Amino acid sequence: MTKVELETFVEGTTNYFEKAANQPASVGSPYIVQDGHPAVQEFTGMISIAGKRRGVVYFTASRPMLTVMLMRMGETELTQDNMCDLVGEVANTISGNARRDFGKDFMISVPTVVTGEPDKVLTPDNVRSFVIPINWRSHSAQLVVCLE
């Protein structure tokens, strides 16, 4: 993955928070996972990628972060279902925006949401995972991009 390609996901992340949560997020320096699979938090929205590029993109965040995001969006029902919807929406929106840059052969799935903190999310073994740290208010999350 090139720096320009990774920047597509960084921009998609900052744009999402600025528009949807009405407050921009700061994005840390992306890094490559060196020792296996990237960590996940309480809620993870995963998008499978097919076509010329294959792999997975996922957004993972804590319950407190998603609670504040929902409140900033005007949602009064701070349920687990709404948090699942939100984490899937974030992953889907960022991946969908990347599709504009990568073209029609960058095919994205509907979001799959995982709750709890599993030991790992399966990513292709032979492909490097890039982690984009996201800081918003006093919360942190990660966008993980693992593409062939």
Order of alpha helices (4+ residues) and beta strands (2+ residues): alpha-beta-beta-beta-beta-alpha-alpha-beta-beta-beta-beta
